[in-house]
């Protein structure tokens, strides 16, 4: 919401929420009219774009309604609870002639996008390996029941793997070939998929590993300059090993805690780049990883830092891509087919864990080619090493 209100390409025209208290609060804060559901909002307001932040099992129906009304759509990840649902969403947008975009994911983060631009410029050669590892207390944060239910798109592999696999696909070119993975559910008091290890192969021979542990002891910040997911400092003495006591609260208490946390969990601005764990890219002639201010590039010249702006939140970068696609006909990276490909990897990782076998992928799509102006800007930016 803060990113929408601050963005110069968008005006908040209406909000829909079945919860009267939440709806009334947003109306007071923004002045936008509130509705009790998507159908009434579509019928009673003048909209160009609908952002869908509802539970995952509702995404398909809500996208279908928005497309039938000829509205562009930005829907949260994971895109759907099933590949059939995601395919139906893609088909509906195409038939209606509207844009369907899927986000937020951490592949929108400026360091990840800038790594992709450096890779596309070709100076480091081909990508051969990608590693992304993340350690959090995700499983013990306040949750709705659906967020922990893999059948409803919940659990770490769907909800956090959606970030990791998106990052990996963007950096590696998009065309994954197969997945071999193991998922874990090791706390009987908090049933869900809480961790995974996935080995992914690209069609060009590159490989990637995605490791996520949401059971909350070692935090990723200890591997990432004491900086957390949203670019804020995380001192060791301020960290706790998971909210296990809070996870045992009643459903009503947990929902209230979730609503309270949602207001401050993602800052509008931060002094450092966001760190969704540790991401390392190994190319033929050099390596890349994030730094507190941007990117570290390792080559025969040693380590160089590329400093990137920190004045745009990741949510603002989502809206930039959305605005460019609608207003300037710029092909988006994170369209419906890209979201379907990410969902396929999540589902394949779970299926691989259940079968113990590799799972071949069929819905993968390549990263759209960067324009020459993008690559030239990257080359100039890369030259300003410090």
C-alpha positions in Angstrom: 0.0 0.0 0.0 2.7 2.6 0.8 4.4 1.9 -2.6 1.1 2.3 -4.4 0.4 5.6 -2.7 3.9 7.0 -3.3 4.2 5.9 -7.0 3.6 8.7 -9.6 2.1 6.3 -12.2 -0.7 5.0 -9.9 -3.7 6.4 -7.9 -5.4 4.2 -5.4 -9.0 4.2 -6.7 -10.7 1.6 -4.5 -10.1 -1.2 -2.0 -11.9 -4.4 -1.3 -11.8 -6.4 1.9 -14.5 -8.6 3.5 -13.3 -7.6 7.0 -15.2 -4.4 7.9 -12.6 -3.2 10.4 -9.7 -3.6 7.9 -11.7 -2.0 5.2 -12.7 1.0 7.3 -9.1 1.5 8.4 -7.8 1.7 4.9 -10.7 4.0 3.9 -9.7 6.4 6.8 -6.0 6.2 5.9 -6.3 6.7 2.1 -9.7 8.2 1.3 -10.3 5.5 -1.2 -13.8 4.0 -1.2 -14.1 0.5 0.2 -16.0 -2.5 -1.0 -16.8 -5.9 0.6 -15.5 -7.9 -2.3 -14.0 -7.9 -5.7 -17.3 -8.1 -7.7 -18.7 -5.1 -6.0 -15.5 -3.2 -6.4 -15.3 -3.9 -10.1 -18.9 -2.8 -10.5 -18.8 0.3 -8.4 -15.5 1.9 -9.2 -13.4 3.1 -12.2 -10.3 1.0 -12.3 -7.5 0.2 -14.8 -5.5 -2.3 -12.7 -6.4 -4.7 -9.9 -3.8 -5.8 -7.4 -4.8 -9.2 -5.8 -3.3 -9.9 -2.4 -5.8 -12.4 -1.3 -5.1 -16.0 0.0 -3.6 -18.1 -2.8 -6.6 -20.4 -3.2 -8.6 -17.3 -4.2 -6.2 -16.0 -6.9 -7.7 -18.0 -9.8 -11.2 -16.8 -9.2 -10.2 -13.2 -8.6 -8.0 -13.1 -11.7 -10.8 -14.5 -13.8 -13.2 -11.8 -12.5 -10.7 -9.0 -13.2 -9.9 -10.3 -16.7 -13.6 -10.7 -17.5 -13.9 -7.0 -16.5 -11.0 -6.2 -18.9 -8.7 -5.0 -16.1 -5.0 -5.5 -15.9 -3.9 -7.7 -13.0 -1.0 -7.9 -10.6 -1.4 -10.9 -8.4 0.8 -12.1 -5.5 2.9 -15.1 -5.6 2.6 -18.1 -5.5 0.4 -17.6 -8.5 -2.1 -20.4 -7.8 -2.5 -23.6 -5.8 -2.2 -25.7 -9.0 -0.7 -25.6 -12.5 -4.1 -25.9 -14.0 -5.3 -22.9 -12.1 -2.2 -20.9 -13.2 -2.7 -21.9 -16.9 -6.4 -20.9 -16.7 -5.3 -17.5 -15.4 -2.8 -17.0 -18.3 -5.4 -18.0 -20.8 -8.0 -15.7 -19.3 -5.6 -12.7 -19.5 -4.7 -13.5 -23.1 -8.3 -13.9 -24.2 -9.2 -10.5 -22.5 -6.2 -8.7 -24.0 -5.0 -7.5 -20.6 -1.7 -7.8 -18.7 -1.2 -10.4 -16.0 1.8 -9.9 -13.8 3.0 -12.0 -10.8 4.8 -10.5 -7.9 6.3 -9.4 -5.5 9.3 -11.7 -5.6 12.9 -11.0 -4.7 13.9 -11.2 -8.3 12.6 -7.6 -8.5 15.3 -6.5 -6.1 17.7 -4.1 -7.7 20.9 -6.2 -7.0 19.4 -9.3 -8.6 18.2 -7.3 -11.6 21.6 -5.7 -11.9 23.3 -9.1 -11.7 21.2 -10.2 -14.6 22.1 -7.2 -16.7 25.9 -7.8 -16.1 25.3 -11.4 -17.1 23.5 -10.3 -20.3 26.4 -7.9 -21.2 28.6 -11.1 -21.6 31.8 -9.8 -20.0 31.8 -12.7 -17.4 30.9 -15.4 -19.9 28.2 -17.9 -19.3 26.6 -18.7 -16.0 27.6 -22.1 -14.8 26.4 -22.3 -11.2 24.0 -20.4 -8.9 23.5 -20.9 -5.2 20.9 -19.2 -3.1 20.5 -20.1 0.6 18.1 -18.6 3.1 17.6 -19.2 6.8 14.7 -17.6 8.7 12.0 -18.2 11.3 9.3 -18.3 8.6 7.4 -21.3 10.0 7.0 -19.6 13.4 5.8 -16.2 12.3 2.1 -15.4 12.7 0.2 -17.3 10.0 -3.3 -18.0 8.7 -3.9 -21.8 8.5 -3.8 -21.7 4.7 -0.3 -20.3 4.7 0.9 -23.5 6.3 -1.1 -25.9 4.1 0.8 -27.0 1.0 -2.5 -28.1 -0.6 -3.5 -24.4 -0.5 -0.2 -23.0 -1.8 1.3 -22.8 1.8 4.5 -23.9 3.3 8.1 -22.8 2.6 8.5 -24.4 -0.9 5.5 -22.6 -2.4 5.7 -19.3 -0.5 9.5 -18.9 -0.2 10.7 -21.2 -3.0 8.6 -18.8 -5.2 11.3 -16.2 -4.4 14.3 -18.5 -4.7 13.3 -20.2 -8.0 12.4 -16.8 -9.5 15.8 -15.4 -8.6 17.6 -18.5 -10.0 15.6 -18.5 -13.2 16.2 -14.8 -13.8 19.9 -15.1 -13.2 20.3 -18.3 -15.2 18.2 -17.3 -18.2 14.8 -18.9 -17.3 15.0 -22.3 -19.0 15.2 -24.8 -16.2 15.2 -28.5 -17.4 14.7 -30.5 -14.2 14.4 -30.5 -10.4 15.5 -32.9 -7.7 14.5 -31.9 -4.2 13.9 -32.9 -0.6 11.3 -31.1 1.5 11.1 -31.3 5.3 8.4 -31.2 7.9 10.1 -31.8 11.2 8.0 -30.0 13.9 4.8 -31.9 14.6 3.5 -28.9 16.6 3.7 -26.7 13.5 2.8 -29.0 10.6 3.9 -27.7 7.2 6.8 -27.9 4.7 9.3 -25.9 6.7 12.5 -26.5 4.8 13.8 -27.7 1.4 17.0 -28.4 -0.6 16.6 -28.3 -4.4 19.0 -29.1 -7.1 18.0 -27.5 -10.4 19.5 -28.1 -13.9 19.2 -25.6 -16.8 18.8 -26.7 -20.4 22.3 -25.2 -21.2 24.0 -27.3 -18.6 24.2 -24.7 -15.8 23.1 -25.9 -12.3 21.7 -24.2 -9.2 21.0 -25.1 -5.6 18.2 -23.6 -3.5 18.3 -24.2 0.3 15.7 -22.8 2.6 15.3 -23.5 6.3 12.3 -21.7 8.0 12.7 -23.3 11.4 14.5 -20.3 12.8 17.9 -20.8 14.6 20.7 -19.6 12.3 19.5 -16.4 10.5 20.7 -15.6 7.0 21.8 -12.1 8.3 24.9 -13.8 9.8 26.0 -14.7 6.3 25.0 -11.3 4.8 26.8 -8.6 6.6 24.2 -8.5 9.5 21.6 -7.2 7.1 18.1 -8.7 6.9 15.6 -9.4 4.1 14.5 -5.8 3.7 17.8 -4.0 3.9 17.7 -3.2 7.7 20.6 -4.0 10.1 20.1 -7.1 12.2 22.3 -7.2 15.2 23.0 -10.6 16.7 21.7 -9.6 20.1 18.4 -8.5 18.6 17.6 -11.9 17.0 15.5 -14.6 18.6 15.5 -18.3 17.5 11.9 -18.4 16.3 8.6 -17.4 17.8 7.7 -20.8 19.1 5.6 -19.6 22.0 3.5 -17.3 19.7 3.0 -20.2 17.3 1.0 -22.0 19.9 -1.6 -19.2 20.3 -5.2 -19.5 19.2 -6.1 -18.9 15.6 -7.7 -15.6 16.5 -4.6 -14.4 18.4 -2.3 -15.5 15.6 -4.4 -13.7 13.0 -4.4 -10.5 15.1 -0.6 -10.8 15.5 -0.2 -11.3 11.7 -2.3 -8.2 11.0 -0.2 -6.2 13.5 3.1 -7.5 12.0 2.0 -6.8 8.4 2.0 -3.0 9.1 5.7 -2.8 9.9 7.3 -6.0 8.5 8.3 -4.4 5.1 9.8 -0.9 5.4 9.2 1.8 2.8 12.9 2.6 2.7 16.1 1.0 4.1 19.8 2.0 4.3 21.1 -1.1 2.6 20.1 -3.5 -0.2 17.6 -6.2 0.6 19.1 -9.6 1.4 16.9 -12.6 0.8 19.7 -14.9 2.1 23.0 -15.5 0.3 23.0 -15.6 -3.5 26.2 -16.4 -5.4 26.5 -16.6 -9.2 29.6 -18.4 -10.7 30.3 -17.5 -14.3 33.1 -18.6 -16.6 35.2 -15.5 -16.0 34.0 -14.2 -12.7 31.6 -14.4 -9.8 28.8 -12.2 -8.4 27.2 -11.7 -5.1 25.3 -8.9 -3.3 27.1 -6.4 -1.1 25.5 -4.0 1.5 25.4 -1.2 -1.1 25.0 -3.2 -4.3 27.0 -6.0 -5.9 30.5 -7.5 -5.5 32.0 -8.6 -8.8 35.0 -11.0 -8.6 37.2 -11.3 -11.6 40.9 -11.4 -12.6 41.0 -7.8 -11.4 40.1 -8.8 -7.9 36.9 -7.7 -6.0 35.1 -4.6 -7.2 31.9 -3.2 -5.7 29.1 -1.8 -7.9 27.1 0.7 -5.8 23.4 0.8 -6.5 20.6 3.2 -5.3 18.8 2.3 -2.1 16.0 4.9 -2.4 13.6 2.5 -4.2 11.8 -0.2 -2.2 11.4 -3.6 -3.9 7.6 -3.0 -4.0 8.2 0.2 -5.9 10.3 -1.7 -8.4 7.3 -4.1 -9.0 5.2 -1.1 -9.8 7.8 0.3 -12.1 7.7 -2.9 -14.2 3.9 -2.8 -14.1 3.7 0.8 -15.3 6.3 0.3 -18.0 4.3 -2.7 -19.4 1.0 -0.8 -19.4 2.0 2.7 -20.3 5.1 2.1 -22.5 4.4 -1.4 -23.9 7.7 -2.7 -22.4 7.5 -6.5 -22.2 7.5 -7.4 -18.5 9.7 -10.2 -17.2 7.2 -11.3 -14.5 4.2 -11.9 -16.7 1.7 -14.8 -16.3 3.8 -17.3 -18.2 6.8 -16.5 -16.1 4.7 -16.9 -13.0 3.4 -20.3 -14.3 7.1 -21.4 -14.8 8.0 -20.5 -11.2 5.0 -22.3 -9.9 5.9 -25.4 -11.9 9.3 -25.4 -10.1 7.7 -25.2 -6.7 5.3 -28.1 -7.5 8.1 -30.1 -9.1 10.3 -29.8 -6.0 7.5 -31.2 -3.8 6.7 -33.9 -6.3 10.4 -34.8 -6.4 10.6 -35.1 -2.7 7.6 -37.4 -2.6 8.9 -39.7 -5.4 12.7 -39.5 -4.8 13.2 -38.8 -8.5 14.1 -36.0 -10.9 11.1 -34.1 -12.3 11.3 -32.8 -15.8 9.8 -29.3 -16.5 7.7 -28.4 -19.4 6.4 -24.8 -18.9 9.7 -22.9 -18.7 10.2 -19.7 -20.6 13.3 -17.6 -21.3 14.1 -14.3 -19.7 13.1 -11.6 -22.2 16.1 -10.1 -24.0 17.4 -6.9 -22.6 17.2 -3.9 -24.8 20.5 -2.4 -26.0 20.0 0.7 -23.9 19.7 -1.5 -20.8 23.0 -3.3 -21.6 24.8 0.0 -22.4 23.6 1.4 -19.1 24.9 -1.7 -17.3 28.3 -1.4 -19.0 28.6 2.2 -17.9 27.5 1.4 -14.4 29.9 -1.5 -14.2 32.8 0.8 -15.1 32.2 2.8 -11.9 33.8 0.3 -9.6 35.0 1.4 -6.1 
